[in-house]
Amino acid sequence: MREPMQPSDEERIRRRASFDGVADVYDWARPNYPDALLADLLAESRLDSSSRVLEIGCGPGLLTRPLAETGASLTAVELGPNLAALARARLSGFPEVHVVEADFDRWDAPEGAFDLVVAATAFHWLDPERRVDACARALVPGGRLAIVDTHWGVGAEAGRFQFDVQECYARWNPGYDPSFVPRTLQDLPIRRPELERPDLFEPPRLRRYSVMRRYFAEEYCGLVQTFSDILRIESERRAQFVNCVARLIETRFGGAIERTDTYDLWVVRKRNVGRRHE
Ligand SMILES: C[S@@+](CC[C@H](N)C(=O)[O-])C[C@H]1O[C@@H](n2cnc3c(N)ncnc32)[C@H](O)[C@@H]1O
């Protein structure tokens, strides 16, 4: 499975906007975050009804709901109008949740206003030059920045599907890299230098969660249609790619595949005293 490569700024800005065009598919196809990750995130950030949370890139609200259920007041900044509308609809029962349609990179975040700033599968789409400082500035001293990264299809070892599906990428994805090898847990980073900022934060903490999932062909084909590397393929070729994957699962895997997805939860606590942010 492919993770977003390190795209150029232009490519990053184009690809991060692509989710909004498939907002409805995104809403049904993306699986929930693992319970253990949610439990650790809530425990570590000590959320309760007095907490103030900023979520960046909430999409249709996959992580937003469990955060809102704590009773915390929550501002969610979402770039895509369709995704923001879906999040508003999904969270209409939570009067303390406000979805703001905006580009976080240009949004004027209130300074020192949040106990938790969180981004789920969204941080890597933000401007790498300013995202860490912008989040730190929005936090109260002692507040937490939590980043969830999703590593689709990454487990202890790559399964046969991960290798066989390369046929579909090779045939239909013009950006196919023939040297690509499916990643495993040992390829994942265990350091995140951008968070190693003693001027702003205490040392970062990483927790990792792997979840084995069974996807029927239709479910998996829905999921791949929400990946930004697939969304950049021209629509006719993309449809052919999805057909190829569906056929592969039906003919070679009996209609369903099992794969492991891995999630990283990075948490850093803002120092109580430190350099002032200008
Ligand atoms: C992969 S989706 C993750 C959505 C959601 N957090 C989830 O876990 O399902 C990335 C999200 O970040 C949003 N996004 C990307 N860049 C953004 C930015 N600069 N400001 C606000 N939202 C952004 C996208 O529109 C999309 O909803």
The ligand as an SDF file (V2000), in Angstrom:
LIG
                    3D

 27 29  0  0  0  0  0  0  0  0999 V2000
   -7.1330   12.2990    5.1480 C   0  0  0  0  0  0  0  0  0  0  0  0
   -8.3300   13.4630    5.6090 S   0  0  0  0  0  0  0  0  0  0  0  0
   -8.5710   13.1650    7.3720 C   0  0  0  0  0  0  0  0  0  0  0  0
   -9.9440   13.5960    7.8230 C   0  0  0  0  0  0  0  0  0  0  0  0
  -10.3150   13.2430    9.2440 C   0  0  0  0  0  0  0  0  0  0  0  0
   -9.4490   13.8960   10.1960 N   0  0  0  0  0  0  0  0  0  0  0  0
  -10.2580   11.7540    9.4660 C   0  0  0  0  0  0  0  0  0  0  0  0
   -9.5440   11.3340   10.3530 O   0  0  0  0  0  0  0  0  0  0  0  0
  -10.9320   11.0290    8.7470 O   0  0  0  0  0  0  0  0  0  0  0  0
   -7.4160   14.9820    5.6140 C   0  0  0  0  0  0  0  0  0  0  0  0
   -8.3350   16.1280    5.9310 C   0  0  0  0  0  0  0  0  0  0  0  0
   -7.5900   17.3050    6.1750 O   0  0  0  0  0  0  0  0  0  0  0  0
   -8.2200   18.3710    5.5090 C   0  0  0  0  0  0  0  0  0  0  0  0
   -7.2060   19.4030    5.2790 N   0  0  0  0  0  0  0  0  0  0  0  0
   -6.0990   19.2910    4.5080 C   0  0  0  0  0  0  0  0  0  0  0  0
   -5.3900   20.4270    4.5350 N   0  0  0  0  0  0  0  0  0  0  0  0
   -6.0580   21.2740    5.3510 C   0  0  0  0  0  0  0  0  0  0  0  0
   -5.8330   22.6220    5.7670 C   0  0  0  0  0  0  0  0  0  0  0  0
   -4.7690   23.3150    5.3370 N   0  0  0  0  0  0  0  0  0  0  0  0
   -6.7300   23.1990    6.6020 N   0  0  0  0  0  0  0  0  0  0  0  0
   -7.8080   22.5050    7.0340 C   0  0  0  0  0  0  0  0  0  0  0  0
   -8.0730   21.2250    6.6680 N   0  0  0  0  0  0  0  0  0  0  0  0
   -7.2120   20.6220    5.8360 C   0  0  0  0  0  0  0  0  0  0  0  0
   -8.7800   17.7450    4.2480 C   0  0  0  0  0  0  0  0  0  0  0  0
   -9.7800   18.5250    3.6350 O   0  0  0  0  0  0  0  0  0  0  0  0
   -9.3110   16.4350    4.8010 C   0  0  0  0  0  0  0  0  0  0  0  0
  -10.5930   16.5680    5.3410 O   0  0  0  0  0  0  0  0  0  0  0  0
  1  2  1  0
  2  3  1  0
  2 10  1  0
  3  4  1  0
  4  5  1  0
  5  6  1  0
  5  7  1  0
  7  8  2  0
  7  9  1  0
 10 11  1  0
 11 12  1  0
 11 26  1  0
 12 13  1  0
 13 14  1  0
 13 24  1  0
 14 15  1  0
 14 23  1  0
 15 16  2  0
 16 17  1  0
 17 18  1  0
 17 23  2  0
 18 19  1  0
 18 20  2  0
 20 21  1  0
 21 22  2  0
 22 23  1  0
 24 25  1  0
 24 26  1  0
 26 27  1  0
M  CHG  2   2   1   9  -1
M  END
$$$$
